[in-house]
């Protein structure tokens, strides 16, 4: 009778053991779950200026707003127009669709633009606008570019010029 509790524990331990193959399969499943839930770090987005050769090449003429970051010279890094917005990344033009449900800015621009990989918002201090030309007004503004996971990749304050 004394051996009964010891034999019961040995029998119970034998029923609960897993084979090395089962342990490896469980480990691989755990690793796969962790990898599936990991998100790569956000891209360090650098925007190239949109200069006249790019405007001419891609026919980017018309009413809208352009954004030039503080300290970046006069080169605009974003164009916000009635139907589309534009950025240049690594020398390639990125075209985004105007979010027609977002706030309308001066000269038919929109506050938000959406694309396949990126979206951007352009926030203006409309009360502080100053006329800078016959058909242009300068505003202080903030450009925010996000990735498909809604992570901020780029945010800058600068000059936003709206006109035709």
C-alpha positions as CSV (number, residue, x, y, z in Angstrom):
1,X,0.0,0.0,0.0
2,X,2.9,2.3,0.6
3,X,4.0,2.0,-3.0
4,X,0.6,3.0,-4.4
5,X,1.1,6.8,-4.2
6,X,4.6,6.5,-5.7
7,X,3.3,4.3,-8.6
8,X,0.4,6.7,-9.2
9,X,2.8,9.7,-9.5
10,X,5.0,7.8,-11.9
11,X,2.0,6.8,-14.0
12,X,0.7,10.3,-14.0
13,X,4.1,11.7,-15.1
14,X,4.3,9.2,-18.0
15,X,0.9,10.3,-19.3
16,X,1.9,14.1,-19.3
17,X,5.2,13.8,-21.1
18,X,5.6,15.1,-24.7
19,X,7.9,13.8,-27.3
20,X,10.8,15.9,-28.6
21,X,9.0,16.3,-31.9
22,X,5.9,17.7,-30.2
23,X,8.0,20.1,-28.1
24,X,9.8,21.4,-31.3
25,X,6.4,21.8,-33.1
26,X,5.1,23.8,-30.1
27,X,8.3,26.0,-30.1
28,X,8.0,26.6,-33.8
29,X,4.4,27.6,-33.4
30,X,5.3,30.1,-30.6
31,X,8.1,31.6,-32.8
32,X,5.7,31.9,-35.8
33,X,3.1,33.7,-33.6
34,X,5.7,36.2,-32.3
35,X,7.0,36.8,-35.8
36,X,3.5,37.3,-37.2
37,X,2.7,39.9,-34.6
38,X,6.0,41.9,-35.1
39,X,5.9,45.1,-37.0
40,X,9.0,46.4,-38.7
41,X,10.3,49.8,-37.5
42,X,8.9,52.8,-39.4
43,X,10.8,54.0,-42.5
44,X,13.0,57.1,-42.1
45,X,11.2,59.1,-44.8
46,X,13.2,61.7,-46.6
47,X,11.3,63.8,-49.0
48,X,13.0,65.3,-52.1
49,X,12.1,68.8,-53.2
50,X,9.6,69.1,-56.1
51,X,11.4,71.4,-58.5
52,X,10.5,72.9,-61.8
53,X,11.9,70.0,-63.9
54,X,9.6,67.5,-61.9
55,X,6.6,69.9,-62.2
56,X,7.2,70.2,-66.0
57,X,7.8,66.4,-66.5
58,X,4.7,65.4,-64.6
59,X,2.5,68.3,-65.6
60,X,1.9,69.4,-62.0
61,X,0.3,72.7,-62.9
62,X,-2.8,74.2,-61.4
63,X,-4.4,75.7,-58.3
64,X,-3.4,74.3,-54.9
65,X,-0.9,74.6,-52.1
66,X,2.8,73.7,-51.8
67,X,4.7,73.0,-48.6
68,X,8.3,73.9,-48.0
69,X,9.7,72.9,-44.6
70,X,11.6,75.4,-42.4
71,X,15.3,75.3,-43.0
72,X,14.9,73.4,-46.2
73,X,15.2,76.3,-48.7
74,X,12.5,77.2,-51.1
75,X,11.9,73.8,-52.5
76,X,8.4,72.4,-51.8
77,X,8.3,68.8,-50.7
78,X,4.6,68.4,-51.1
79,X,1.9,69.6,-53.5
80,X,-1.8,69.6,-52.5
81,X,-4.1,70.1,-55.5
82,X,-7.8,69.6,-56.1
83,X,-7.8,65.9,-57.0
84,X,-4.3,64.7,-56.1
85,X,-1.4,65.4,-53.8
86,X,2.3,64.7,-54.6
87,X,5.5,63.8,-52.8
88,X,8.9,62.8,-54.2
89,X,10.6,59.9,-52.4
90,X,14.0,58.6,-53.6
91,X,13.6,60.4,-56.9
92,X,10.2,58.8,-57.6
93,X,6.9,60.8,-57.7
94,X,4.3,59.5,-55.2
95,X,0.7,60.3,-56.2
96,X,-2.0,60.4,-53.6
97,X,-5.7,60.9,-54.0
98,X,-7.4,63.9,-52.4
99,X,-9.7,62.9,-49.5
100,X,-12.8,64.7,-50.7
101,X,-14.3,64.3,-47.2
102,X,-11.5,66.2,-45.6
103,X,-11.5,70.0,-45.1
104,X,-11.1,72.1,-48.2
105,X,-8.1,74.4,-48.0
106,X,-7.6,77.5,-50.2
107,X,-7.4,77.1,-53.9
108,X,-9.2,73.8,-54.0
109,X,-6.6,71.9,-52.0
110,X,-7.6,69.4,-49.3
111,X,-6.3,68.8,-45.8
112,X,-5.8,65.0,-46.4
113,X,-4.4,62.9,-49.2
114,X,-4.3,59.1,-49.3
115,X,-2.2,56.7,-51.3
116,X,-1.2,53.0,-51.4
117,X,1.8,53.3,-49.1
118,X,1.5,56.8,-47.6
119,X,-1.0,59.5,-46.6
120,X,-0.4,63.1,-45.7
121,X,-2.2,65.9,-44.0
122,X,-1.6,69.6,-44.5
123,X,-2.7,71.8,-41.6
124,X,-2.7,75.6,-42.1
125,X,-3.0,78.6,-39.9
126,X,-5.6,80.1,-42.3
127,X,-6.2,83.2,-40.0
128,X,-2.5,84.2,-40.4
129,X,-2.3,84.1,-44.2
130,X,-0.5,86.9,-46.0
131,X,-0.9,87.7,-49.6
132,X,2.5,87.2,-51.3
133,X,1.6,87.7,-54.9
134,X,-1.2,88.5,-57.3
135,X,-2.8,85.0,-56.8
136,X,-0.8,83.6,-53.9
137,X,-1.1,83.6,-50.2
138,X,1.5,82.4,-47.7
139,X,0.5,80.5,-44.5
140,X,2.3,78.8,-41.7
141,X,1.6,75.1,-42.0
142,X,2.5,71.6,-40.8
143,X,2.9,68.6,-43.1
144,X,2.5,65.1,-41.6
145,X,3.2,62.0,-43.6
146,X,2.1,58.6,-42.3
147,X,2.6,55.0,-43.5
148,X,0.0,52.4,-44.1
149,X,0.1,51.5,-40.4
150,X,-0.8,55.1,-39.5
151,X,2.7,55.7,-38.1
152,X,4.2,59.2,-38.5
153,X,7.2,59.1,-40.8
154,X,7.6,62.8,-41.4
155,X,6.4,65.9,-39.6
156,X,7.6,69.4,-40.3
157,X,6.5,73.0,-39.9
158,X,7.0,75.4,-42.7
159,X,5.8,77.7,-45.4
160,X,2.6,76.7,-47.2
161,X,1.9,78.8,-50.3
162,X,-1.5,78.5,-51.9
163,X,-2.5,79.9,-55.2
164,X,-3.1,79.4,-58.9
